[in-house]
Amino acid sequence: MPYSSSLTDSEWALIEPLLPKKKRTKPPKWSKREILDGVLYQLKNGCNWCDLPLDLPPYSTVFWHYKQWRDEGVIEKIRDVLHAKVRQQVKKKPNGRL
């Protein structure tokens, strides 16, 4: 994991099924995980899209996918699923304390 915003394998396992599956005619150059890592890097660090590190997918690719996922409600769906997961974990703890 090169960045603190990068997904762990267990986080990716939760999120991957929530991303849209589209039929492609050729294999993509970048995986959805790499693209989502770019989105998360930008959201966490608040940098301009064009200032994403060069080892992440190109900012135009990351931003295009972010806009598609945002417009399709995927970003909200991810937020809601993760929020529910955290609430579930809190309920399991004694007295509901963190």
Biopython code that builds the backbone (N, CA, C, O; Angstrom):
import numpy as np
from Bio.PDB.StructureBuilder import StructureBuilder

atoms = [
    (1, "MET", "N", (0.842, -1.183, 0.000)),
    (1, "MET", "CA", (0.000, 0.000, 0.000)),
    (1, "MET", "C", (0.888, 1.247, 0.000)),
    (1, "MET", "O", (1.489, 1.578, 1.022)),
    (2, "PRO", "N", (0.971, 1.917, -1.101)),
    (2, "PRO", "CA", (1.873, 3.063, -1.149)),
    (2, "PRO", "C", (1.370, 4.306, -0.415)),
    (2, "PRO", "O", (2.191, 5.132, -0.016)),
    (3, "TYR", "N", (0.068, 4.477, -0.220)),
    (3, "TYR", "CA", (-0.475, 5.685, 0.404)),
    (3, "TYR", "C", (-1.429, 5.305, 1.528)),
    (3, "TYR", "O", (-2.022, 4.226, 1.514)),
    (4, "SER", "N", (-1.572, 6.195, 2.497)),
    (4, "SER", "CA", (-2.475, 5.913, 3.613)),
    (4, "SER", "C", (-3.927, 5.832, 3.150)),
    (4, "SER", "O", (-4.765, 5.251, 3.840)),
    (5, "SER", "N", (-4.229, 6.406, 1.997)),
    (5, "SER", "CA", (-5.589, 6.349, 1.458)),
    (5, "SER", "C", (-5.847, 5.085, 0.636)),
    (5, "SER", "O", (-6.983, 4.828, 0.240)),
    (6, "SER", "N", (-4.808, 4.302, 0.379)),
    (6, "SER", "CA", (-4.959, 3.089, -0.435)),
    (6, "SER", "C", (-5.788, 2.047, 0.304)),
    (6, "SER", "O", (-5.733, 1.942, 1.529)),
    (7, "LEU", "N", (-6.545, 1.291, -0.453)),
    (7, "LEU", "CA", (-7.416, 0.266, 0.119)),
    (7, "LEU", "C", (-6.634, -0.974, 0.535)),
    (7, "LEU", "O", (-5.708, -1.399, -0.156)),
    (8, "THR", "N", (-7.019, -1.549, 1.675)),
    (8, "THR", "CA", (-6.483, -2.850, 2.053)),
    (8, "THR", "C", (-7.250, -3.911, 1.262)),
    (8, "THR", "O", (-8.260, -3.613, 0.625)),
    (9, "ASP", "N", (-6.765, -5.134, 1.309)),
    (9, "ASP", "CA", (-7.466, -6.219, 0.609)),
    (9, "ASP", "C", (-8.872, -6.429, 1.173)),
    (9, "ASP", "O", (-9.811, -6.669, 0.415)),
    (10, "SER", "N", (-9.025, -6.341, 2.487)),
    (10, "SER", "CA", (-10.351, -6.546, 3.076)),
    (10, "SER", "C", (-11.301, -5.392, 2.728)),
    (10, "SER", "O", (-12.493, -5.613, 2.511)),
    (11, "GLU", "N", (-10.775, -4.167, 2.677)),
    (11, "GLU", "CA", (-11.608, -3.032, 2.254)),
    (11, "GLU", "C", (-12.030, -3.186, 0.797)),
    (11, "GLU", "O", (-13.181, -2.934, 0.442)),
    (12, "TRP", "N", (-11.093, -3.599, -0.032)),
    (12, "TRP", "CA", (-11.398, -3.805, -1.448)),
    (12, "TRP", "C", (-12.460, -4.894, -1.628)),
    (12, "TRP", "O", (-13.335, -4.776, -2.486)),
    (13, "ALA", "N", (-12.378, -5.943, -0.824)),
    (13, "ALA", "CA", (-13.359, -7.029, -0.918)),
    (13, "ALA", "C", (-14.774, -6.528, -0.626)),
    (13, "ALA", "O", (-15.738, -7.041, -1.194)),
    (14, "LEU", "N", (-14.909, -5.535, 0.251)),
    (14, "LEU", "CA", (-16.222, -4.951, 0.542)),
    (14, "LEU", "C", (-16.717, -4.056, -0.592)),
    (14, "LEU", "O", (-17.909, -4.034, -0.901)),
    (15, "ILE", "N", (-15.804, -3.329, -1.200)),
    (15, "ILE", "CA", (-16.181, -2.298, -2.170)),
    (15, "ILE", "C", (-16.307, -2.835, -3.597)),
    (15, "ILE", "O", (-17.171, -2.386, -4.350)),
    (16, "GLU", "N", (-15.469, -3.772, -3.968)),
    (16, "GLU", "CA", (-15.451, -4.248, -5.363)),
    (16, "GLU", "C", (-16.830, -4.632, -5.898)),
    (16, "GLU", "O", (-17.161, -4.246, -7.019)),
    (17, "PRO", "N", (-17.654, -5.381, -5.144)),
    (17, "PRO", "CA", (-18.965, -5.769, -5.693)),
    (17, "PRO", "C", (-19.911, -4.582, -5.913)),
    (17, "PRO", "O", (-20.908, -4.711, -6.623)),
    (18, "LEU", "N", (-19.607, -3.437, -5.312)),
    (18, "LEU", "CA", (-20.472, -2.264, -5.440)),
    (18, "LEU", "C", (-20.191, -1.461, -6.708)),
    (18, "LEU", "O", (-21.002, -0.628, -7.112)),
    (19, "LEU", "N", (-19.046, -1.711, -7.331)),
    (19, "LEU", "CA", (-18.687, -0.968, -8.541)),
    (19, "LEU", "C", (-19.387, -1.567, -9.753)),
    (19, "LEU", "O", (-19.572, -2.782, -9.830)),
    (20, "PRO", "N", (-19.779, -0.710, -10.707)),
    (20, "PRO", "CA", (-20.494, -1.213, -11.880)),
    (20, "PRO", "C", (-19.626, -2.145, -12.721)),
    (20, "PRO", "O", (-18.418, -1.955, -12.861)),
    (21, "LYS", "N", (-20.281, -3.148, -13.269)),
    (21, "LYS", "CA", (-19.592, -4.074, -14.165)),
    (21, "LYS", "C", (-20.053, -3.791, -15.582)),
    (21, "LYS", "O", (-21.232, -3.937, -15.906)),
    (22, "LYS", "N", (-19.124, -3.389, -16.413)),
    (22, "LYS", "CA", (-19.469, -3.072, -17.797)),
    (22, "LYS", "C", (-18.682, -3.978, -18.722)),
    (22, "LYS", "O", (-17.509, -4.271, -18.488)),
    (23, "LYS", "N", (-19.339, -4.407, -19.758)),
    (23, "LYS", "CA", (-18.699, -5.266, -20.748)),
    (23, "LYS", "C", (-17.696, -4.430, -21.547)),
    (23, "LYS", "O", (-18.011, -3.334, -22.013)),
    (24, "ARG", "N", (-16.519, -4.955, -21.692)),
    (24, "ARG", "CA", (-15.468, -4.234, -22.411)),
    (24, "ARG", "C", (-15.006, -5.072, -23.601)),
    (24, "ARG", "O", (-15.057, -6.301, -23.573)),
    (25, "THR", "N", (-14.561, -4.390, -24.628)),
    (25, "THR", "CA", (-14.051, -5.095, -25.795)),
    (25, "THR", "C", (-12.572, -5.389, -25.671)),
    (25, "THR", "O", (-12.062, -6.302, -26.321)),
    (26, "LYS", "N", (-11.872, -4.618, -24.837)),
    (26, "LYS", "CA", (-10.454, -4.897, -24.600)),
    (26, "LYS", "C", (-10.169, -4.731, -23.112)),
    (26, "LYS", "O", (-10.882, -4.008, -22.416)),
    (27, "PRO", "N", (-9.138, -5.392, -22.630)),
    (27, "PRO", "CA", (-8.832, -5.284, -21.202)),
    (27, "PRO", "C", (-8.451, -3.844, -20.836)),
    (27, "PRO", "O", (-7.757, -3.173, -21.599)),
    (28, "PRO", "N", (-8.901, -3.377, -19.680)),
    (28, "PRO", "CA", (-8.551, -2.010, -19.286)),
    (28, "PRO", "C", (-7.076, -1.907, -18.921)),
    (28, "PRO", "O", (-6.458, -2.879, -18.488)),
    (29, "LYS", "N", (-6.526, -0.715, -19.103)),
    (29, "LYS", "CA", (-5.121, -0.487, -18.761)),
    (29, "LYS", "C", (-4.952, -0.401, -17.249)),
    (29, "LYS", "O", (-3.922, -0.805, -16.712)),
    (30, "TRP", "N", (-5.969, 0.128, -16.563)),
    (30, "TRP", "CA", (-5.923, 0.318, -15.113)),
    (30, "TRP", "C", (-7.057, -0.460, -14.464)),
    (30, "TRP", "O", (-8.167, -0.505, -14.994)),
    (31, "SER", "N", (-6.782, -1.069, -13.327)),
    (31, "SER", "CA", (-7.836, -1.800, -12.613)),
    (31, "SER", "C", (-8.740, -0.800, -11.891)),
    (31, "SER", "O", (-8.357, 0.342, -11.638)),
    (32, "LYS", "N", (-9.943, -1.258, -11.570)),
    (32, "LYS", "CA", (-10.868, -0.403, -10.809)),
    (32, "LYS", "C", (-10.278, -0.063, -9.443)),
    (32, "LYS", "O", (-10.499, 1.029, -8.919)),
    (33, "ARG", "N", (-9.536, -0.992, -8.878)),
    (33, "ARG", "CA", (-8.917, -0.730, -7.577)),
    (33, "ARG", "C", (-7.900, 0.407, -7.677)),
    (33, "ARG", "O", (-7.862, 1.282, -6.813)),
    (34, "GLU", "N", (-7.083, 0.397, -8.719)),
    (34, "GLU", "CA", (-6.104, 1.469, -8.898)),
    (34, "GLU", "C", (-6.805, 2.820, -9.108)),
    (34, "GLU", "O", (-6.371, 3.846, -8.585)),
    (35, "ILE", "N", (-7.884, 2.796, -9.874)),
    (35, "ILE", "CA", (-8.639, 4.026, -10.129)),
    (35, "ILE", "C", (-9.268, 4.525, -8.835)),
    (35, "ILE", "O", (-9.201, 5.717, -8.534)),
    (36, "LEU", "N", (-9.878, 3.626, -8.067)),
    (36, "LEU", "CA", (-10.485, 4.029, -6.800)),
    (36, "LEU", "C", (-9.421, 4.528, -5.824)),
    (36, "LEU", "O", (-9.678, 5.466, -5.069)),
    (37, "ASP", "N", (-8.249, 3.931, -5.823)),
    (37, "ASP", "CA", (-7.157, 4.441, -4.991)),
    (37, "ASP", "C", (-6.809, 5.879, -5.377)),
    (37, "ASP", "O", (-6.504, 6.697, -4.509)),
    (38, "GLY", "N", (-6.854, 6.191, -6.680)),
    (38, "GLY", "CA", (-6.625, 7.562, -7.128)),
    (38, "GLY", "C", (-7.705, 8.508, -6.625)),
    (38, "GLY", "O", (-7.411, 9.619, -6.182)),
    (39, "VAL", "N", (-8.954, 8.065, -6.695)),
    (39, "VAL", "CA", (-10.077, 8.879, -6.194)),
    (39, "VAL", "C", (-9.902, 9.134, -4.701)),
    (39, "VAL", "O", (-10.032, 10.267, -4.239)),
    (40, "LEU", "N", (-9.608, 8.078, -3.952)),
    (40, "LEU", "CA", (-9.461, 8.216, -2.506)),
    (40, "LEU", "C", (-8.271, 9.096, -2.146)),
    (40, "LEU", "O", (-8.332, 9.856, -1.180)),
    (41, "TYR", "N", (-7.191, 8.999, -2.913)),
    (41, "TYR", "CA", (-6.028, 9.862, -2.673)),
    (41, "TYR", "C", (-6.428, 11.329, -2.820)),
    (41, "TYR", "O", (-6.093, 12.157, -1.973)),
    (42, "GLN", "N", (-7.140, 11.641, -3.890)),
    (42, "GLN", "CA", (-7.542, 13.033, -4.128)),
    (42, "GLN", "C", (-8.501, 13.509, -3.048)),
    (42, "GLN", "O", (-8.358, 14.625, -2.549)),
    (43, "LEU", "N", (-9.469, 12.690, -2.681)),
    (43, "LEU", "CA", (-10.442, 13.091, -1.669)),
    (43, "LEU", "C", (-9.793, 13.285, -0.306)),
    (43, "LEU", "O", (-10.149, 14.211, 0.422)),
    (44, "LYS", "N", (-8.849, 12.426, 0.044)),
    (44, "LYS", "CA", (-8.194, 12.537, 1.348)),
    (44, "LYS", "C", (-7.259, 13.739, 1.405)),
    (44, "LYS", "O", (-7.224, 14.458, 2.403)),
    (45, "ASN", "N", (-6.507, 13.953, 0.339)),
    (45, "ASN", "CA", (-5.475, 14.987, 0.365)),
    (45, "ASN", "C", (-5.955, 16.334, -0.154)),
    (45, "ASN", "O", (-5.294, 17.352, 0.052)),
    (46, "GLY", "N", (-7.099, 16.344, -0.824)),
    (46, "GLY", "CA", (-7.648, 17.602, -1.306)),
    (46, "GLY", "C", (-6.812, 18.276, -2.380)),
    (46, "GLY", "O", (-6.909, 19.488, -2.568)),
    (47, "CYS", "N", (-6.001, 17.515, -3.080)),
    (47, "CYS", "CA", (-5.165, 18.097, -4.130)),
    (47, "CYS", "C", (-5.986, 18.287, -5.411)),
    (47, "CYS", "O", (-7.084, 17.744, -5.538)),
    (48, "ASN", "N", (-5.459, 19.040, -6.331)),
    (48, "ASN", "CA", (-6.073, 19.134, -7.647)),
    (48, "ASN", "C", (-5.954, 17.770, -8.325)),
    (48, "ASN", "O", (-4.998, 17.029, -8.092)),
    (49, "TRP", "N", (-6.931, 17.454, -9.159)),
    (49, "TRP", "CA", (-6.898, 16.168, -9.856)),
    (49, "TRP", "C", (-5.599, 16.003, -10.635)),
    (49, "TRP", "O", (-5.022, 14.916, -10.673)),
    (50, "CYS", "N", (-5.148, 17.078, -11.250)),
    (50, "CYS", "CA", (-3.936, 16.979, -12.079)),
    (50, "CYS", "C", (-2.665, 16.801, -11.242)),
    (50, "CYS", "O", (-1.590, 16.572, -11.796)),
    (51, "ASP", "N", (-2.778, 16.905, -9.914)),
    (51, "ASP", "CA", (-1.623, 16.731, -9.033)),
    (51, "ASP", "C", (-1.543, 15.332, -8.414)),
    (51, "ASP", "O", (-0.777, 15.113, -7.476)),
    (52, "LEU", "N", (-2.325, 14.393, -8.934)),
    (52, "LEU", "CA", (-2.215, 13.014, -8.441)),
    (52, "LEU", "C", (-0.804, 12.495, -8.713)),
    (52, "LEU", "O", (-0.210, 12.835, -9.736)),
    (53, "PRO", "N", (-0.262, 11.676, -7.811)),
    (53, "PRO", "CA", (1.075, 11.109, -8.044)),
    (53, "PRO", "C", (1.120, 10.320, -9.351)),
    (53, "PRO", "O", (0.117, 9.756, -9.788)),
    (54, "LEU", "N", (2.271, 10.296, -9.947)),
    (54, "LEU", "CA", (2.423, 9.665, -11.266)),
    (54, "LEU", "C", (2.314, 8.144, -11.234)),
    (54, "LEU", "O", (2.121, 7.520, -12.277)),
    (55, "ASP", "N", (2.435, 7.529, -10.040)),
    (55, "ASP", "CA", (2.297, 6.070, -9.990)),
    (55, "ASP", "C", (0.833, 5.628, -9.904)),
    (55, "ASP", "O", (0.544, 4.432, -9.938)),
    (56, "LEU", "N", (-0.083, 6.582, -9.792)),
    (56, "LEU", "CA", (-1.514, 6.293, -9.870)),
    (56, "LEU", "C", (-1.946, 6.452, -11.332)),
    (56, "LEU", "O", (-1.198, 7.009, -12.134)),
    (57, "PRO", "N", (-3.136, 5.971, -11.685)),
    (57, "PRO", "CA", (-3.598, 6.178, -13.064)),
    (57, "PRO", "C", (-3.639, 7.672, -13.398)),
    (57, "PRO", "O", (-3.694, 8.506, -12.495)),
    (58, "PRO", "N", (-3.614, 8.012, -14.693)),
    (58, "PRO", "CA", (-3.666, 9.426, -15.080)),
    (58, "PRO", "C", (-4.898, 10.116, -14.490)),
    (58, "PRO", "O", (-5.968, 9.517, -14.389)),
    (59, "TYR", "N", (-4.733, 11.367, -14.107)),
    (59, "TYR", "CA", (-5.828, 12.086, -13.448)),
    (59, "TYR", "C", (-7.068, 12.148, -14.322)),
    (59, "TYR", "O", (-8.184, 12.141, -13.802)),
    (60, "SER", "N", (-6.902, 12.210, -15.626)),
    (60, "SER", "CA", (-8.083, 12.267, -16.500)),
    (60, "SER", "C", (-8.895, 10.972, -16.394)),
    (60, "SER", "O", (-10.125, 11.010, -16.425)),
    (61, "THR", "N", (-8.228, 9.849, -16.272)),
    (61, "THR", "CA", (-8.899, 8.558, -16.109)),
    (61, "THR", "C", (-9.587, 8.486, -14.750)),
    (61, "THR", "O", (-10.746, 8.084, -14.655)),
    (62, "VAL", "N", (-8.872, 8.877, -13.707)),
    (62, "VAL", "CA", (-9.419, 8.836, -12.348)),
    (62, "VAL", "C", (-10.633, 9.758, -12.245)),
    (62, "VAL", "O", (-11.670, 9.364, -11.711)),
    (63, "PHE", "N", (-10.503, 10.986, -12.757)),
    (63, "PHE", "CA", (-11.589, 11.951, -12.660)),
    (63, "PHE", "C", (-12.795, 11.506, -13.477)),
    (63, "PHE", "O", (-13.929, 11.676, -13.030)),
    (64, "TRP", "N", (-12.581, 10.942, -14.661)),
    (64, "TRP", "CA", (-13.682, 10.470, -15.498)),
    (64, "TRP", "C", (-14.479, 9.387, -14.755)),
    (64, "TRP", "O", (-15.708, 9.434, -14.717)),
    (65, "HIS", "N", (-13.778, 8.422, -14.170)),
    (65, "HIS", "CA", (-14.464, 7.363, -13.429)),
    (65, "HIS", "C", (-15.169, 7.924, -12.203)),
    (65, "HIS", "O", (-16.292, 7.524, -11.895)),
    (66, "TYR", "N", (-14.519, 8.846, -11.502)),
    (66, "TYR", "CA", (-15.158, 9.463, -10.337)),
    (66, "TYR", "C", (-16.480, 10.115, -10.742)),
    (66, "TYR", "O", (-17.491, 9.931, -10.065)),
    (67, "LYS", "N", (-16.481, 10.877, -11.842)),
    (67, "LYS", "CA", (-17.715, 11.536, -12.294)),
    (67, "LYS", "C", (-18.783, 10.512, -12.659)),
    (67, "LYS", "O", (-19.952, 10.693, -12.318)),
    (68, "GLN", "N", (-18.399, 9.442, -13.346)),
    (68, "GLN", "CA", (-19.355, 8.400, -13.729)),
    (68, "GLN", "C", (-19.956, 7.752, -12.485)),
    (68, "GLN", "O", (-21.173, 7.604, -12.373)),
    (69, "TRP", "N", (-19.090, 7.372, -11.561)),
    (69, "TRP", "CA", (-19.556, 6.696, -10.346)),
    (69, "TRP", "C", (-20.404, 7.631, -9.493)),
    (69, "TRP", "O", (-21.400, 7.204, -8.909)),
    (70, "ARG", "N", (-20.019, 8.902, -9.416)),
    (70, "ARG", "CA", (-20.809, 9.878, -8.654)),
    (70, "ARG", "C", (-22.195, 10.028, -9.262)),
    (70, "ARG", "O", (-23.200, 9.990, -8.552)),
    (71, "ASP", "N", (-22.245, 10.200, -10.577)),
    (71, "ASP", "CA", (-23.517, 10.412, -11.258)),
    (71, "ASP", "C", (-24.427, 9.182, -11.202)),
    (71, "ASP", "O", (-25.651, 9.314, -11.209)),
    (72, "GLU", "N", (-23.832, 7.989, -11.148)),
    (72, "GLU", "CA", (-24.606, 6.744, -11.069)),
    (72, "GLU", "C", (-24.989, 6.381, -9.634)),
    (72, "GLU", "O", (-25.685, 5.390, -9.412)),
    (73, "GLY", "N", (-24.544, 7.170, -8.666)),
    (73, "GLY", "CA", (-24.859, 6.908, -7.265)),
    (73, "GLY", "C", (-23.961, 5.870, -6.607)),
    (73, "GLY", "O", (-24.235, 5.430, -5.490)),
    (74, "VAL", "N", (-22.898, 5.480, -7.286)),
    (74, "VAL", "CA", (-21.996, 4.449, -6.759)),
    (74, "VAL", "C", (-21.253, 4.959, -5.521)),
    (74, "VAL", "O", (-21.084, 4.221, -4.551)),
    (75, "ILE", "N", (-20.813, 6.208, -5.552)),
    (75, "ILE", "CA", (-20.075, 6.773, -4.424)),
    (75, "ILE", "C", (-20.961, 6.780, -3.167)),
    (75, "ILE", "O", (-20.506, 6.427, -2.079)),
    (76, "GLU", "N", (-22.215, 7.180, -3.327)),
    (76, "GLU", "CA", (-23.151, 7.173, -2.194)),
    (76, "GLU", "C", (-23.398, 5.756, -1.684)),
    (76, "GLU", "O", (-23.483, 5.522, -0.478)),
    (77, "LYS", "N", (-23.511, 4.819, -2.618)),
    (77, "LYS", "CA", (-23.757, 3.428, -2.247)),
    (77, "LYS", "C", (-22.580, 2.885, -1.427)),
    (77, "LYS", "O", (-22.783, 2.199, -0.425)),
    (78, "ILE", "N", (-21.370, 3.189, -1.850)),
    (78, "ILE", "CA", (-20.177, 2.768, -1.110)),
    (78, "ILE", "C", (-20.208, 3.376, 0.290)),
    (78, "ILE", "O", (-19.980, 2.681, 1.280)),
    (79, "ARG", "N", (-20.490, 4.673, 0.365)),
    (79, "ARG", "CA", (-20.571, 5.350, 1.663)),
    (79, "ARG", "C", (-21.599, 4.683, 2.564)),
    (79, "ARG", "O", (-21.327, 4.428, 3.737)),
    (80, "ASP", "N", (-22.777, 4.401, 2.022)),
    (80, "ASP", "CA", (-23.853, 3.814, 2.823)),
    (80, "ASP", "C", (-23.493, 2.420, 3.326)),
    (80, "ASP", "O", (-23.762, 2.091, 4.482)),
    (81, "VAL", "N", (-22.892, 1.605, 2.475)),
    (81, "VAL", "CA", (-22.506, 0.246, 2.877)),
    (81, "VAL", "C", (-21.426, 0.299, 3.956)),
    (81, "VAL", "O", (-21.493, -0.439, 4.938)),
    (82, "LEU", "N", (-20.432, 1.171, 3.776)),
    (82, "LEU", "CA", (-19.368, 1.281, 4.774)),
    (82, "LEU", "C", (-19.906, 1.836, 6.093)),
    (82, "LEU", "O", (-19.503, 1.398, 7.170)),
    (83, "HIS", "N", (-20.810, 2.793, 5.998)),
    (83, "HIS", "CA", (-21.419, 3.362, 7.203)),
    (83, "HIS", "C", (-22.189, 2.289, 7.969)),
    (83, "HIS", "O", (-22.079, 2.201, 9.192)),
    (84, "ALA", "N", (-22.952, 1.489, 7.271)),
    (84, "ALA", "CA", (-23.714, 0.411, 7.908)),
    (84, "ALA", "C", (-22.770, -0.605, 8.565)),
    (84, "ALA", "O", (-23.055, -1.119, 9.646)),
    (85, "LYS", "N", (-21.662, -0.883, 7.908)),
    (85, "LYS", "CA", (-20.679, -1.825, 8.450)),
    (85, "LYS", "C", (-20.092, -1.296, 9.758)),
    (85, "LYS", "O", (-19.945, -2.050, 10.720)),
    (86, "VAL", "N", (-19.761, -0.025, 9.798)),
    (86, "VAL", "CA", (-19.216, 0.581, 11.016)),
    (86, "VAL", "C", (-20.254, 0.559, 12.127)),
    (86, "VAL", "O", (-19.931, 0.247, 13.273)),
    (87, "ARG", "N", (-21.499, 0.889, 11.797)),
    (87, "ARG", "CA", (-22.566, 0.876, 12.803)),
    (87, "ARG", "C", (-22.759, -0.525, 13.374)),
    (87, "ARG", "O", (-23.017, -0.692, 14.566)),
    (88, "GLN", "N", (-22.630, -1.525, 12.513)),
    (88, "GLN", "CA", (-22.748, -2.918, 12.940)),
    (88, "GLN", "C", (-21.637, -3.261, 13.938)),
    (88, "GLN", "O", (-21.888, -3.907, 14.956)),
    (89, "GLN", "N", (-20.423, -2.828, 13.643)),
    (89, "GLN", "CA", (-19.290, -3.104, 14.520)),
    (89, "GLN", "C", (-19.459, -2.412, 15.870)),
    (89, "GLN", "O", (-19.114, -2.982, 16.905)),
    (90, "VAL", "N", (-19.984, -1.193, 15.867)),
    (90, "VAL", "CA", (-20.185, -0.448, 17.111)),
    (90, "VAL", "C", (-21.229, -1.138, 17.976)),
    (90, "VAL", "O", (-21.076, -1.207, 19.195)),
    (91, "LYS", "N", (-22.288, -1.649, 17.358)),
    (91, "LYS", "CA", (-23.342, -2.333, 18.117)),
    (91, "LYS", "C", (-22.826, -3.598, 18.795)),
    (91, "LYS", "O", (-23.349, -3.999, 19.835)),
    (92, "LYS", "N", (-21.813, -4.225, 18.222)),
    (92, "LYS", "CA", (-21.268, -5.461, 18.776)),
    (92, "LYS", "C", (-20.405, -5.199, 20.011)),
    (92, "LYS", "O", (-20.190, -6.105, 20.816)),
    (93, "LYS", "N", (-19.913, -3.978, 20.167)),
    (93, "LYS", "CA", (-19.044, -3.663, 21.304)),
    (93, "LYS", "C", (-19.879, -3.420, 22.549)),
    (93, "LYS", "O", (-20.971, -2.857, 22.460)),
    (94, "PRO", "N", (-19.379, -3.839, 23.718)),
    (94, "PRO", "CA", (-20.133, -3.600, 24.954)),
    (94, "PRO", "C", (-20.323, -2.105, 25.196)),
    (94, "PRO", "O", (-19.398, -1.313, 25.015)),
    (95, "ASN", "N", (-21.518, -1.735, 25.601)),
    (95, "ASN", "CA", (-21.878, -0.337, 25.888)),
    (95, "ASN", "C", (-21.828, 0.557, 24.658)),
    (95, "ASN", "O", (-22.012, 1.769, 24.776)),
    (96, "GLY", "N", (-21.582, -0.011, 23.479)),
    (96, "GLY", "CA", (-21.556, 0.779, 22.249)),
    (96, "GLY", "C", (-20.428, 1.783, 22.192)),
    (96, "GLY", "O", (-20.485, 2.730, 21.408)),
    (97, "ARG", "N", (-19.398, 1.598, 23.009)),
    (97, "ARG", "CA", (-18.274, 2.560, 23.025)),
    (97, "ARG", "C", (-17.197, 2.121, 22.050)),
    (97, "ARG", "O", (-17.004, 0.932, 21.795)),
    (98, "LEU", "N", (-16.507, 3.107, 21.516)),
    (98, "LEU", "CA", (-15.425, 2.820, 20.569)),
    (98, "LEU", "C", (-14.139, 2.523, 21.276)),
    (98, "LEU", "O", (-13.126, 2.261, 20.628)),
]
sb = StructureBuilder()
sb.init_structure("model")
sb.init_model(0)
sb.init_chain("A")
sb.init_seg("    ")
for serial, (resi, resn, name, xyz) in enumerate(atoms, 1):
    if name == "N":
        sb.init_residue(resn, " ", resi, " ")
    sb.init_atom(name, np.array(xyz, "f"), 0.0, 1.0, " ", f" {name:<3s}", serial, name[0])
structure = sb.get_structure()
